[in-house]
Amino acid sequence: MDSWFGRLGLRAESPRARSRKSAKDLPVDRVSIEEMAPDAGAVLGQAAYLQLGWFEALSRAASAAPDLAAKESLSAAAGRVLAKHTALTEELARRSLDATAAMSPYREQVDRFLEEAEGADWYEALCSIYLTSGLLDDFFARLAAGVRDGGCAISEIIARPDGTDGIVELLTEGMSRNPLLSSRLAVWGRRLVGDTLLVARSALPTHEENAERRIEPVLTELMAEHTRRMDRLGLTA
């Protein structure tokens, strides 16, 4: 697994998803991410703070939107993301865990990640929200499913639709008006992958023997999903 991140680096420019066939050929000792029994507080804390960060990013994007339709779309998405954040903090409360204390260990890392992923303009910011939230929601939904006592409920919350599919329409419209935007967003989308996977890597249970190596097929699937999101934008992953 170290080879994954070694190849990608912090600012990977052109990662490629491996084929499904190669994933099937992996040694049988590898397990699904759901089998790792992660700590509920850690998963909920990091996932909840990520949702809060995307809510803030969507709110900024809505404020800077060039027209009312875009503002409404992004505001609706922000509301859905905030609802996911609230549901995750309620899960923390159900476990008698303080939400602020659970999120605090991840604040510095997530804030740095979101700042670096913000992009140079409104379009790059939208591209970042769509791609990074999609990839990390996929990852945390799978990871949360392994939490003892209510893991499936946590996974369902994270996997809820958040309205960011509306970003596809906004970006597509922008690229139709400015063809040069497509190539810039394609490069930007590829650059985001390395940092986003590092956030996922940081959430892996450290007590699991060979945890990173054993979930390489999961990361292969995440990369495949990232490629599909890029395809929806008409971009090359």
N, C-alpha and C positions, 0 to 999 in steps of 0.2 A: 504493500500500500504506500510505503514511503515513496516508491517510484512514481506513483500518481502525482503526488504533490511536488516531487522533485522535478518532474517534467513540466508541470504547469507553472510552478513558481508563483510568486505573489501577484504578478501581473501577466498571466499567461495570454499570449496573443492569438494562438490558433489551436486550441485543444480539439481533439476529435473523439467522438464516442466510439468505443469498440463495438464490434459486431456481437449480436446476440449469440451467435455460434460459439465465439470464444468464451463467453460467460458460461455456457453450458459445459464446456470442457474443463472448467476449473475443478480442483481437487474437491472430493466429497466432504472434507472436514470443514468446509466453509458453511456458515449458517446465515440465516436471515437476520436482519437487524432487530426484528421483533423479539428474538431470543436472548437479547443481551440484558434484560431486566434492568433498565436504567433507573436512576433515582428520580422519583416523581418531582421533587422540589427543583432539581436541576433542570429537567426538561421543561417544566412549567415556567420557571423563572426566565430561562433564556428565550423560550418561544413567546412568552407574554411581552418581554421587552422588545423583541423584534417587531411584534405587531404594533406596539406603541410607536416605534421608530417609523414604520411604514405609514401609520396614521399621520404623523407629523409631516412626512415627505409628501403624502397625498394632499394634505391641507395646504402646504406651500405651493404645490403645483396647481391646485384649484384657484388659489389666490392670484397666481400669475397667468391663468388661462386667458387666451386671446378672445374668447367669446363665451356667451352664456351657456350654450350647449355643452362645451367642454367643462366649464365650471360646474355645471350640474352633474355631469358624469363622474368627475373626480371627487366631488363632495359626497356623492352617494357611495362611492368606493371607500372613501375615508370613514364614513359611518359604519360600513360593514366591517372594516378592519378593526375599528375601535370596539365594535361589539364582540369580535373574536378575542381581543385583549381582555375585555371585561369578563367574558366567560372563562378565560384561563385563570384570571385572578380569583374568580369565584371557586374554581377547582382548588386553588391554593388554600383558600379560606376553609373549604370543606375538609381539608387535611390539617387544619389548625396551623397553617403556615402563613407568615406575614408576607404579603406580596412585595413590599418594598425590599425587605431583607432577601427574598428569593431572587429578585431581579438585579439587585445591586452588584453582585460579582461580575455581571456581564455588561454592565453599563459602559465601561470604558472601551472594551473591545467592540461592542456593537456600535457605539457612537462613532468610533474611528472608522469602522467598516462603512457605515452609512454616509459618512462625510466623504470618504474616498470614492464611493459609488454614486455620489450626487450628480456628477457630470458637469459639463461646461455650460449647458443651456437647458431650456425647458424640455426639449425633445430627448436629450440624453437622460435627464432626470426621470422622465416617464419610462423610457426603455429600462433603466435600472430598476425601478419599482416593479415593473412587470416581470423581468427575468429573475431578479434576486428573490423576490417574494415567492414566485412560483417554485424555484428550485429548493429554497429552504422550507417552504411549507410542505413540499413533497417529502423532504428528508425528515423533518420533525414529526410529521404524521406517522411515518413508519417507525421512527424511534419511540414515539409515545405509546404505540400499540403494545410495547413490551413492558410498560409500567404495571407493576402489580397493583391491584385495586383500582379499577376504573381506567385502565390504559386505553381501552377502546373508545371510551367517552372523550378522553383528551384528544385522541387521534381524530375523532369525528369533528371536534371543534376546529382543529387546525386545518382540516381538509375542507371546511365550508367554503363555498364560493364567496369571493370578496369583492366582486365587481371590477377587478382590474382588467378583465377582458375588454372593457370599454376602451382601455388604452390602445389596444390593437387598432381600433377604428381611428383614434386620434392620430396615431403614428402613421397609419396608412394614408390618411388624408394629407398629412404633412409631407410625406415622401412623394405623393402624386404631384404636389405643387412644386417641390424642389427635389429633382432626381439626385442631386449631389448628397442629399441627406441620407439616402439609402446606404451608400458606401461608408459614410461616417458612422452610422449606427451599427453597421455590420462589424466594423472594427471594435467599436465600443462594447458591443455585446460579447465579443470574444474576450476582451480584456477583463470583463467582470467575473468570468468563471473561476479564475484562480483564487481570488479573495473570498468568493462566495463558498467555495469548497473548504477553505480554511476555517470558516465559521462552522460549517458542518463537522469538520474534523474535531474541533474543540469540544463538541458535545458528546463525543464517544466516551462510553464508560471506561475509565482507565484501569479498572480492575480486571477487565476481560483479557485473557491471554490472546495475543495476536489479533486484537480486536480490529485494527485497521486492515490487516491483510485479509481477514475473514469476511469483511463486508465489501470487498472490491466489486462483486457483482451488483451490489446496491448502487454504488457510485456510477457504475456503467449505465444502469437504468436511469439514474438522475441526469447523466449527460445526454442520454437519448431523449429524455423529456425536454431538456434545455434546447436540443436541436429542433425538436418539434415546435417549441415556442418561437424560436428564430424563424422557422419556416412559416409560421402564421403571420409573421411580420414581413415575409418576403425577403428575409435576410439569410445569408450563408453562415452557418455555425462553424 
